[in-house]
């Protein structure tokens, strides 16, 4: 089994050292371990759109565990 995982926000830092939120989108296995590229986005809206597109294109279940910052 594989699915598209969308989670966050988690804390990251920009080049100035300021704390900023980050969201992750990736294909994962039954234990939510990434099986391919992990996409790191700084916009909830963009990350959500990517997750939905990936789920539709790959015909995989979307596991949406993210929330806006």
C-alpha positions, 0 to 999 in steps of 0.5 A, a space after each residue: 500500500 502507498 498513499 500521498 501524505 500531507 502534513 505540517 506545519 513544522 518549524 523551519 528557518 529562513 536565511 535570516 534565521 527567522 522561524 517559518 512554517 513548512 509543510 511536507 508532501 510525499 508518497 509514503 508506505 503503510 507506516 507513513 515512511 517516504 518512498 520517493 521525493 519529499 516536497 517541502 513547501 512554505 505555503 499551506 495552499 500550495 502544499 495542499 494543491 500539490 498533495 491533491 494533484 499527486 493523489 489524483 494523478 497517481 490514483 492514491 489515497 490522500 492522507 491529509 494531516 496538515 493544518 494552516 499555520 
